[in-house]
Amino acid sequence: MSQDPAKAAKARALVASLLLIESGVVLVLAGWLVVLTFTADSFELLPFLGVLLFALLGAAGLAASAMGYRRGKYFGRSPAVLANLIALGVVSYQLEAHLWFIAIPLATLAGTTLIAALRAIPTDL
């Protein structure tokens, strides 16, 4: 399947932008976790460090995927798809908790990014 190179580059740029937005969201959530941890009544260092490390690695992985998409490389696709499938799984828990204000934006962003990532064709296939 051939595609117009300009159109393919535009699609990859869209995916890269969405992945960078997701990376920023994860970093903001990591910052919120730090604030909540230091304002809580109790503090457990190892679980806190584990969750913080996981959030920072997740944000870095999304940013790396974005760079891969922007450069037209194939390595960014799998992590982007996996991260957004996980985010859609998180949406189900948010819906069960009736946290609509989190679930709806998260589902919108993750669904849009997932569809865009699956549709964008890397140049190095």
N, CA, C and O atoms as a GROMACS GRO file, in nm:
protein
  500
    1MET      N    1   0.084  -0.118   0.000
    1MET     CA    2   0.000   0.000   0.000
    1MET      C    3   0.089   0.124   0.000
    1MET      O    4   0.162   0.148   0.096
    2SER      N    5   0.083   0.202  -0.106
    2SER     CA    6   0.162   0.323  -0.111
    2SER      C    7   0.078   0.440  -0.062
    2SER      O    8  -0.045   0.444  -0.077
    3GLN      N    9   0.148   0.534  -0.005
    3GLN     CA   10   0.080   0.651   0.048
    3GLN      C   11   0.163   0.773   0.013
    3GLN      O   12   0.286   0.766   0.004
    4ASP      N   13   0.097   0.884  -0.006
    4ASP     CA   14   0.164   1.009  -0.035
    4ASP      C   15   0.261   1.041   0.079
    4ASP      O   16   0.219   1.046   0.195
    5PRO      N   17   0.390   1.063   0.049
    5PRO     CA   18   0.487   1.088   0.156
    5PRO      C   19   0.453   1.210   0.243
    5PRO      O   20   0.477   1.208   0.364
    6ALA      N   21   0.397   1.313   0.184
    6ALA     CA   22   0.361   1.432   0.262
    6ALA      C   23   0.247   1.400   0.359
    6ALA      O   24   0.247   1.444   0.473
    7LYS      N   25   0.151   1.321   0.311
    7LYS     CA   26   0.038   1.283   0.396
    7LYS      C   27   0.086   1.191   0.509
    7LYS      O   28   0.040   1.202   0.622
    8ALA      N   29   0.178   1.099   0.476
    8ALA     CA   30   0.231   1.008   0.578
    8ALA      C   31   0.309   1.086   0.684
    8ALA      O   32   0.298   1.057   0.803
    9ALA      N   33   0.388   1.185   0.641
    9ALA     CA   34   0.464   1.267   0.736
    9ALA      C   35   0.371   1.346   0.827
    9ALA      O   36   0.397   1.361   0.946
   10LYS      N   37   0.263   1.396   0.771
   10LYS     CA   38   0.165   1.471   0.850
   10LYS      C   39   0.098   1.380   0.953
   10LYS      O   40   0.077   1.421   1.067
   11ALA      N   41   0.065   1.257   0.914
   11ALA     CA   42   0.004   1.161   1.006
   11ALA      C   43   0.100   1.124   1.118
   11ALA      O   44   0.060   1.115   1.234
   12ARG      N   45   0.228   1.104   1.084
   12ARG     CA   46   0.327   1.072   1.187
   12ARG      C   47   0.348   1.191   1.281
   12ARG      O   48   0.366   1.171   1.401
   13ALA      N   49   0.344   1.313   1.229
   13ALA     CA   50   0.359   1.432   1.313
   13ALA      C   51   0.243   1.444   1.411
   13ALA      O   52   0.262   1.485   1.526
   14LEU      N   53   0.123   1.408   1.366
   14LEU     CA   54   0.006   1.409   1.455
   14LEU      C   55   0.024   1.310   1.569
   14LEU      O   56   0.000   1.342   1.685
   15VAL      N   57   0.067   1.188   1.535
   15VAL     CA   58   0.089   1.086   1.638
   15VAL      C   59   0.197   1.132   1.735
   15VAL      O   60   0.183   1.117   1.856
   16ALA      N   61   0.306   1.188   1.683
   16ALA     CA   62   0.414   1.235   1.769
   16ALA      C   63   0.363   1.343   1.865
   16ALA      O   64   0.399   1.344   1.983
   17SER      N   65   0.281   1.432   1.816
   17SER     CA   66   0.227   1.539   1.902
   17SER      C   67   0.137   1.481   2.011
   17SER      O   68   0.145   1.522   2.127
   18LEU      N   69   0.053   1.386   1.974
   18LEU     CA   70  -0.035   1.324   2.074
   18LEU      C   71   0.046   1.247   2.178
   18LEU      O   72   0.012   1.250   2.296
   19LEU      N   73   0.152   1.180   2.135
   19LEU     CA   74   0.236   1.107   2.230
   19LEU      C   75   0.309   1.202   2.324
   19LEU      O   76   0.326   1.171   2.441
   20LEU      N   77   0.351   1.316   2.273
   20LEU     CA   78   0.416   1.415   2.360
   20LEU      C   79   0.317   1.473   2.461
   20LEU      O   80   0.354   1.500   2.575
   21ILE      N   81   0.193   1.491   2.420
   21ILE     CA   82   0.089   1.536   2.514
   21ILE      C   83   0.070   1.431   2.623
   21ILE      O   84   0.063   1.464   2.741
   22GLU      N   85   0.062   1.305   2.583
   22GLU     CA   86   0.047   1.198   2.682
   22GLU      C   87   0.167   1.193   2.776
   22GLU      O   88   0.150   1.172   2.896
   23SER      N   89   0.286   1.212   2.723
   23SER     CA   90   0.406   1.214   2.806
   23SER      C   91   0.398   1.327   2.910
   23SER      O   92   0.433   1.308   3.026
   24GLY      N   93   0.351   1.442   2.866
   24GLY     CA   94   0.334   1.554   2.958
   24GLY      C   95   0.230   1.525   3.066
   24GLY      O   96   0.248   1.562   3.182
   25VAL      N   97   0.122   1.460   3.027
   25VAL     CA   98   0.018   1.423   3.124
   25VAL      C   99   0.075   1.329   3.230
   25VAL      O  100   0.048   1.345   3.349
   26VAL      N  101   0.154   1.232   3.187
   26VAL     CA  102   0.215   1.139   3.283
   26VAL      C  103   0.311   1.213   3.376
   26VAL      O  104   0.316   1.182   3.496
   27LEU      N  105   0.387   1.308   3.324
   27LEU     CA  106   0.476   1.387   3.410
   27LEU      C  107   0.398   1.471   3.510
   27LEU      O  108   0.439   1.483   3.626
   28VAL      N  109   0.287   1.528   3.468
   28VAL     CA  110   0.203   1.605   3.560
   28VAL      C  111   0.147   1.513   3.669
   28VAL      O  112   0.144   1.551   3.786
   29LEU      N  113   0.105   1.394   3.630
   29LEU     CA  114   0.056   1.298   3.729
   29LEU      C  115   0.165   1.258   3.827
   29LEU      O  116   0.138   1.241   3.946
   30ALA      N  117   0.288   1.244   3.780
   30ALA     CA  118   0.400   1.213   3.868
   30ALA      C  119   0.422   1.327   3.968
   30ALA      O  120   0.448   1.303   4.086
   31GLY      N  121   0.413   1.450   3.920
   31GLY     CA  122   0.425   1.565   4.009
   31GLY      C  123   0.315   1.570   4.113
   31GLY      O  124   0.338   1.602   4.229
   32TRP      N  125   0.193   1.536   4.068
   32TRP     CA  126   0.079   1.532   4.160
   32TRP      C  127   0.101   1.425   4.266
   32TRP      O  128   0.065   1.443   4.383
   33LEU      N  129   0.159   1.313   4.225
   33LEU     CA  130   0.190   1.205   4.320
   33LEU      C  131   0.288   1.254   4.425
   33LEU      O  132   0.273   1.222   4.543
   34VAL      N  133   0.388   1.329   4.385
   34VAL     CA  134   0.486   1.381   4.480
   34VAL      C  135   0.417   1.473   4.580
   34VAL      O  136   0.441   1.462   4.701
   35VAL      N  137   0.332   1.561   4.533
   35VAL     CA  138   0.261   1.653   4.623
   35VAL      C  139   0.173   1.574   4.719
   35VAL      O  140   0.174   1.600   4.840
   36LEU      N  141   0.096   1.479   4.666
   36LEU     CA  142   0.009   1.399   4.754
   36LEU      C  143   0.089   1.320   4.856
   36LEU      O  144   0.045   1.305   4.970
   37THR      N  145   0.204   1.270   4.818
   37THR     CA  146   0.286   1.192   4.910
   37THR      C  147   0.334   1.276   5.026
   37THR      O  148   0.329   1.232   5.141
   38PHE      N  149   0.379   1.396   4.997
   38PHE     CA  150   0.433   1.480   5.104
   38PHE      C  151   0.326   1.548   5.187
   38PHE      O  152   0.356   1.602   5.293
   39THR      N  153   0.202   1.546   5.142
   39THR     CA  154   0.094   1.603   5.222
   39THR      C  155   0.012   1.495   5.293
   39THR      O  156  -0.081   1.526   5.366
   40ALA      N  157   0.046   1.368   5.271
   40ALA     CA  158  -0.027   1.257   5.334
   40ALA      C  159   0.017   1.239   5.478
   40ALA      O  160   0.123   1.287   5.520
   41ASP      N  161  -0.067   1.169   5.554
   41ASP     CA  162  -0.036   1.143   5.695
   41ASP      C  163   0.074   1.040   5.712
   41ASP      O  164   0.153   1.048   5.806
   42SER      N  165   0.081   0.943   5.621
   42SER     CA  166   0.185   0.841   5.630
   42SER      C  167   0.264   0.839   5.499
   42SER      O  168   0.217   0.885   5.395
   43PHE      N  169   0.386   0.784   5.508
   43PHE     CA  170   0.475   0.785   5.392
   43PHE      C  171   0.552   0.654   5.388
   43PHE      O  172   0.616   0.616   5.486
   44GLU      N  173   0.546   0.586   5.276
   44GLU     CA  174   0.624   0.464   5.253
   44GLU      C  175   0.718   0.492   5.138
   44GLU      O  176   0.673   0.515   5.025
   45LEU      N  177   0.847   0.491   5.164
   45LEU     CA  178   0.945   0.533   5.065
   45LEU      C  179   0.952   0.440   4.943
   45LEU      O  180   0.946   0.487   4.830
   46LEU      N  181   0.963   0.310   4.964
   46LEU     CA  182   0.983   0.219   4.851
   46LEU      C  183   0.864   0.214   4.754
   46LEU      O  184   0.886   0.219   4.633
   47PRO      N  185   0.740   0.205   4.803
   47PRO     CA  186   0.628   0.210   4.707
   47PRO      C  187   0.622   0.343   4.632
   47PRO      O  188   0.593   0.347   4.512
   48PHE      N  189   0.651   0.452   4.704
   48PHE     CA  190   0.652   0.584   4.640
   48PHE      C  191   0.756   0.589   4.529
   48PHE      O  192   0.727   0.634   4.418
   49LEU      N  193   0.878   0.542   4.558
   49LEU     CA  194   0.984   0.544   4.458
   49LEU      C  195   0.951   0.454   4.339
   49LEU      O  196   0.982   0.488   4.225
   50GLY      N  197   0.889   0.341   4.366
   50GLY     CA  198   0.851   0.250   4.258
   50GLY      C  199   0.750   0.313   4.164
   50GLY      O  200   0.766   0.306   4.042
   51VAL      N  201   0.647   0.374   4.218
   51VAL     CA  202   0.544   0.437   4.135
   51VAL      C  203   0.602   0.558   4.062
   51VAL      O  204   0.572   0.580   3.944
   52LEU      N  205   0.684   0.636   4.131
   52LEU     CA  206   0.746   0.753   4.068
   52LEU      C  207   0.838   0.710   3.954
   52LEU      O  208   0.836   0.770   3.847
   53LEU      N  209   0.919   0.608   3.976
   53LEU     CA  210   1.008   0.558   3.872
   53LEU      C  211   0.929   0.507   3.752
   53LEU      O  212   0.964   0.534   3.638
   54PHE      N  213   0.822   0.433   3.779
   54PHE     CA  214   0.737   0.381   3.673
   54PHE      C  215   0.676   0.495   3.591
   54PHE      O  216   0.670   0.487   3.468
   55ALA      N  217   0.632   0.601   3.658
   55ALA     CA  218   0.573   0.715   3.588
   55ALA      C  219   0.678   0.787   3.503
   55ALA      O  220   0.650   0.824   3.389
   56LEU      N  221   0.797   0.806   3.558
   56LEU     CA  222   0.902   0.874   3.483
   56LEU      C  223   0.948   0.791   3.362
   56LEU      O  224   0.971   0.845   3.254
   57LEU      N  225   0.960   0.661   3.381
   57LEU     CA  226   0.996   0.573   3.269
   57LEU      C  227   0.886   0.571   3.163
   57LEU      O  228   0.914   0.569   3.044
   58GLY      N  229   0.761   0.572   3.207
   58GLY     CA  230   0.649   0.576   3.113
   58GLY      C  231   0.649   0.703   3.031
   58GLY      O  232   0.627   0.700   2.910
   59ALA      N  233   0.672   0.816   3.097
   59ALA     CA  234   0.678   0.944   3.025
   59ALA      C  235   0.794   0.945   2.927
   59ALA      O  236   0.780   0.994   2.815
   60ALA      N  237   0.908   0.893   2.969
   60ALA     CA  238   1.025   0.888   2.880
   60ALA      C  239   0.998   0.795   2.762
   60ALA      O  240   1.039   0.824   2.649
   61GLY      N  241   0.931   0.683   2.787
   61GLY     CA  242   0.898   0.590   2.678
   61GLY      C  243   0.803   0.652   2.577
   61GLY      O  244   0.820   0.633   2.457
   62LEU      N  245   0.704   0.724   2.625
   62LEU     CA  246   0.612   0.793   2.534
   62LEU      C  247   0.685   0.899   2.452
   62LEU      O  248   0.659   0.915   2.333
   63ALA      N  249   0.775   0.972   2.516
   63ALA     CA  250   0.853   1.074   2.445
   63ALA      C  251   0.944   1.009   2.340
   63ALA      O  252   0.958   1.061   2.230
   64ALA      N  253   1.005   0.896   2.374
   64ALA     CA  254   1.090   0.825   2.278
   64ALA      C  255   1.007   0.774   2.160
   64ALA      O  256   1.052   0.779   2.045
   65SER      N  257   0.887   0.725   2.188
   65SER     CA  258   0.798   0.681   2.081
   65SER      C  259   0.761   0.798   1.990
   65SER      O  260   0.754   0.784   1.868
   66ALA      N  261   0.737   0.914   2.051
   66ALA     CA  262   0.705   1.034   1.973
   66ALA      C  263   0.820   1.070   1.881
   66ALA      O  264   0.799   1.103   1.765
   67MET      N  265   0.943   1.064   1.933
   67MET     CA  266   1.059   1.094   1.849
   67MET      C  267   1.072   0.993   1.735
   67MET      O  268   1.107   1.029   1.622
   68GLY      N  269   1.043   0.868   1.765
   68GLY     CA  270   1.048   0.766   1.661
   68GLY      C  271   0.947   0.793   1.551
   68GLY      O  272   0.979   0.782   1.433
   69TYR      N  273   0.826   0.828   1.589
   69TYR     CA  274   0.724   0.860   1.490
   69TYR      C  275   0.764   0.983   1.408
   69TYR      O  276   0.748   0.984   1.286
   70ARG      N  277   0.816   1.084   1.475
   70ARG     CA  278   0.853   1.206   1.404
   70ARG      C  279   0.962   1.179   1.300
   70ARG      O  280   0.964   1.242   1.195
   71ARG      N  281   1.052   1.085   1.331
   71ARG     CA  282   1.160   1.050   1.238
   71ARG      C  283   1.119   0.946   1.135
   71ARG      O  284   1.197   0.912   1.046
   72GLY      N  285   0.998   0.895   1.146
   72GLY     CA  286   0.951   0.795   1.051
   72GLY      C  287   1.002   0.655   1.080
   72GLY      O  288   1.006   0.571   0.989
   73LYS      N  289   1.041   0.628   1.202
   73LYS     CA  290   1.094   0.497   1.239
   73LYS      C  291   0.983   0.408   1.293
   73LYS      O  292   0.882   0.456   1.346
   74TYR      N  293   1.003   0.280   1.278
   74TYR     CA  294   0.902   0.182   1.316
   74TYR      C  295   0.901   0.154   1.467
   74TYR      O  296   0.798   0.109   1.519
   75PHE      N  297   1.012   0.178   1.538
   75PHE     CA  298   1.021   0.136   1.678
   75PHE      C  299   0.924   0.208   1.771
   75PHE      O  300   0.903   0.162   1.883
   76GLY      N  301   0.865   0.318   1.730
   76GLY     CA  302   0.773   0.391   1.817
   76GLY      C  303   0.632   0.336   1.819
   76GLY      O  304   0.554   0.369   1.908
   77ARG      N  305   0.598   0.253   1.722
   77ARG     CA  306   0.460   0.208   1.709
   77ARG      C  307   0.416   0.114   1.822
   77ARG      O  308   0.312   0.137   1.884
   78SER      N  309   0.491   0.010   1.848
   78SER     CA  310   0.449  -0.088   1.950
   78SER      C  311   0.432  -0.027   2.088
   78SER      O  312   0.329  -0.049   2.152
   79PRO      N  313   0.530   0.051   2.138
   79PRO     CA  314   0.510   0.112   2.270
   79PRO      C  315   0.390   0.208   2.273
   79PRO      O  316   0.320   0.217   2.373
   80ALA      N  317   0.368   0.279   2.162
   80ALA     CA  318   0.256   0.372   2.157
   80ALA      C  319   0.124   0.298   2.166
   80ALA      O  320   0.033   0.338   2.239
   81VAL      N  321   0.113   0.190   2.091
   81VAL     CA  322  -0.010   0.109   2.093
   81VAL      C  323  -0.030   0.047   2.231
   81VAL      O  324  -0.139   0.053   2.286
   82LEU      N  325   0.076  -0.013   2.286
   82LEU     CA  326   0.065  -0.076   2.417
   82LEU      C  327   0.026   0.024   2.526
   82LEU      O  328  -0.062  -0.004   2.607
   83ALA      N  329   0.091   0.139   2.528
   83ALA     CA  330   0.062   0.239   2.631
   83ALA      C  331  -0.083   0.285   2.623
   83ALA      O  332  -0.147   0.307   2.726
   84ASN      N  333  -0.135   0.300   2.503
   84ASN     CA  334  -0.273   0.347   2.490
   84ASN      C  335  -0.375   0.238   2.517
   84ASN      O  336  -0.486   0.267   2.562
   85LEU      N  337  -0.340   0.114   2.491
   85LEU     CA  338  -0.429   0.004   2.532
   85LEU      C  339  -0.435  -0.005   2.684
   85LEU      O  340  -0.541  -0.029   2.742
   86ILE      N  341  -0.321   0.016   2.749
   86ILE     CA  342  -0.320   0.018   2.896
   86ILE      C  343  -0.404   0.135   2.947
   86ILE      O  344  -0.480   0.120   3.042
   87ALA      N  345  -0.390   0.250   2.884
   87ALA     CA  346  -0.469   0.368   2.927
   87ALA      C  347  -0.618   0.341   2.912
   87ALA      O  348  -0.697   0.383   2.996
   88LEU      N  349  -0.657   0.272   2.805
   88LEU     CA  350  -0.799   0.240   2.788
   88LEU      C  351  -0.845   0.141   2.896
   88LEU      O  352  -0.961   0.144   2.938
   89GLY      N  353  -0.756   0.054   2.940
   89GLY     CA  354  -0.788  -0.033   3.054
   89GLY      C  355  -0.807   0.046   3.182
   89GLY      O  356  -0.896   0.015   3.262
   90VAL      N  357  -0.726   0.148   3.201
   90VAL     CA  358  -0.739   0.234   3.318
   90VAL      C  359  -0.872   0.308   3.316
   90VAL      O  360  -0.932   0.333   3.420
   91VAL      N  361  -0.919   0.342   3.196
   91VAL     CA  362  -1.048   0.410   3.182
   91VAL      C  363  -1.160   0.326   3.244
   91VAL      O  364  -1.250   0.380   3.307
   92SER      N  365  -1.154   0.194   3.225
   92SER     CA  366  -1.260   0.109   3.281
   92SER      C  367  -1.265   0.120   3.434
   92SER      O  368  -1.373   0.119   3.492
   93TYR      N  369  -1.148   0.129   3.498
   93TYR     CA  370  -1.146   0.145   3.644
   93TYR      C  371  -1.199   0.283   3.685
   93TYR      O  372  -1.267   0.296   3.787
   94GLN      N  373  -1.168   0.384   3.605
   94GLN     CA  374  -1.219   0.518   3.636
   94GLN      C  375  -1.370   0.523   3.622
   94GLN      O  376  -1.439   0.589   3.700
   95LEU      N  377  -1.422   0.453   3.522
   95LEU     CA  378  -1.567   0.449   3.504
   95LEU      C  379  -1.635   0.376   3.619
   95LEU      O  380  -1.740   0.419   3.667
   96GLU      N  381  -1.575   0.265   3.665
   96GLU     CA  382  -1.632   0.192   3.779
   96GLU      C  383  -1.635   0.277   3.905
   96GLU      O  384  -1.725   0.263   3.988
   97ALA      N  385  -1.537   0.367   3.918
   97ALA     CA  386  -1.531   0.455   4.035
   97ALA      C  387  -1.613   0.582   4.013
   97ALA      O  388  -1.613   0.671   4.099
   98HIS      N  389  -1.683   0.592   3.900
   98HIS     CA  390  -1.764   0.708   3.865
   98HIS      C  391  -1.683   0.837   3.857
   98HIS      O  392  -1.732   0.944   3.891
   99LEU      N  393  -1.557   0.824   3.813
   99LEU     CA  394  -1.471   0.940   3.794
   99LEU      C  395  -1.476   0.981   3.647
   99LEU      O  396  -1.377   0.969   3.574
  100TRP      N  397  -1.591   1.029   3.606
  100TRP     CA  398  -1.615   1.064   3.466
  100TRP      C  399  -1.522   1.174   3.418
  100TRP      O  400  -1.479   1.174   3.303
  101PHE      N  401  -1.489   1.268   3.506
  101PHE     CA  402  -1.404   1.380   3.468
  101PHE      C  403  -1.262   1.335   3.434
  101PHE      O  404  -1.188   1.410   3.369
  102ILE      N  405  -1.223   1.217   3.477
  102ILE     CA  406  -1.094   1.159   3.439
  102ILE      C  407  -1.112   1.063   3.322
  102ILE      O  408  -1.033   1.063   3.228
  103ALA      N  409  -1.216   0.981   3.329
  103ALA     CA  410  -1.235   0.875   3.230
  103ALA      C  411  -1.260   0.928   3.089
  103ALA      O  412  -1.203   0.877   2.993
  104ILE      N  413  -1.343   1.029   3.077
  104ILE     CA  414  -1.378   1.079   2.943
  104ILE      C  415  -1.258   1.142   2.871
  104ILE      O  416  -1.232   1.106   2.757
  105PRO      N  417  -1.184   1.235   2.934
  105PRO     CA  418  -1.067   1.289   2.864
  105PRO      C  419  -0.960   1.184   2.836
  105PRO      O  420  -0.898   1.185   2.730
  106LEU      N  421  -0.939   1.092   2.931
  106LEU     CA  422  -0.840   0.988   2.911
  106LEU      C  423  -0.879   0.896   2.798
  106LEU      O  424  -0.795   0.860   2.715
  107ALA      N  425  -1.004   0.857   2.792
  107ALA     CA  426  -1.052   0.772   2.683
  107ALA      C  427  -1.041   0.843   2.548
  107ALA      O  428  -1.004   0.782   2.448
  108THR      N  429  -1.072   0.970   2.547
  108THR     CA  430  -1.064   1.048   2.423
  108THR      C  431  -0.919   1.057   2.373
  108THR      O  432  -0.892   1.032   2.256
  109LEU      N  433  -0.828   1.092   2.463
  109LEU     CA  434  -0.687   1.105   2.424
  109LEU      C  435  -0.628   0.970   2.385
  109LEU      O  436  -0.562   0.958   2.282
  110ALA      N  437  -0.651   0.868   2.467
  110ALA     CA  438  -0.594   0.736   2.438
  110ALA      C  439  -0.653   0.676   2.311
  110ALA      O  440  -0.581   0.617   2.231
  111GLY      N  441  -0.783   0.689   2.293
  111GLY     CA  442  -0.846   0.635   2.173
  111GLY      C  443  -0.800   0.704   2.047
  111GLY      O  444  -0.773   0.640   1.946
  112THR      N  445  -0.792   0.837   2.053
  112THR     CA  446  -0.745   0.914   1.937
  112THR      C  447  -0.601   0.878   1.902
  112THR      O  448  -0.568   0.857   1.786
  113THR      N  449  -0.516   0.870   2.004
  113THR     CA  450  -0.376   0.838   1.981
  113THR      C  451  -0.361   0.696   1.929
  113THR      O  452  -0.281   0.671   1.839
  114LEU      N  453  -0.437   0.603   1.984
  114LEU     CA  454  -0.430   0.464   1.939
  114LEU      C  455  -0.469   0.452   1.792
  114LEU      O  456  -0.398   0.388   1.714
  115ILE      N  457  -0.578   0.512   1.755
  115ILE     CA  458  -0.622   0.506   1.615
  115ILE      C  459  -0.520   0.572   1.523
  115ILE      O  460  -0.488   0.519   1.416
  116ALA      N  461  -0.471   0.688   1.564
  116ALA     CA  462  -0.372   0.758   1.481
  116ALA      C  463  -0.243   0.678   1.469
  116ALA      O  464  -0.182   0.674   1.362
  117ALA      N  465  -0.201   0.614   1.579
  117ALA     CA  466  -0.078   0.535   1.575
  117ALA      C  467  -0.093   0.413   1.484
  117ALA      O  468   0.001   0.375   1.415
  118LEU      N  469  -0.210   0.354   1.483
  118LEU     CA  470  -0.231   0.237   1.397
  118LEU      C  471  -0.244   0.276   1.251
  118LEU      O  472  -0.212   0.196   1.162
  119ARG      N  473  -0.290   0.395   1.224
  119ARG     CA  474  -0.311   0.440   1.085
  119ARG      C  475  -0.186   0.500   1.023
  119ARG      O  476  -0.167   0.491   0.902
  120ALA      N  477  -0.099   0.561   1.106
  120ALA     CA  478   0.022   0.624   1.053
  120ALA      C  479   0.119   0.516   1.007
  120ALA      O  480   0.144   0.419   1.079
  121ILE      N  481   0.172   0.533   0.889
  121ILE     CA  482   0.263   0.433   0.833
  121ILE      C  483   0.406   0.485   0.843
  121ILE      O  484   0.440   0.588   0.786
  122PRO      N  485   0.492   0.411   0.917
  122PRO     CA  486   0.633   0.451   0.925
  122PRO      C  487   0.699   0.439   0.788
  122PRO      O  488   0.654   0.363   0.702
  123THR      N  489   0.806   0.514   0.770
  123THR     CA  490   0.875   0.511   0.641
  123THR      C  491   0.972   0.396   0.629
  123THR      O  492   1.011   0.361   0.518
  124ASP      N  493   1.014   0.334   0.739
  124ASP     CA  494   1.115   0.229   0.732
  124ASP      C  495   1.057   0.088   0.742
  124ASP      O  496   1.120  -0.001   0.799
  125LEU      N  497   0.939   0.067   0.687
  125LEU     CA  498   0.879  -0.067   0.687
  125LEU      C  499   0.951  -0.160   0.593
  125LEU      O  500   0.913  -0.276   0.581
   0.00000   0.00000   0.00000
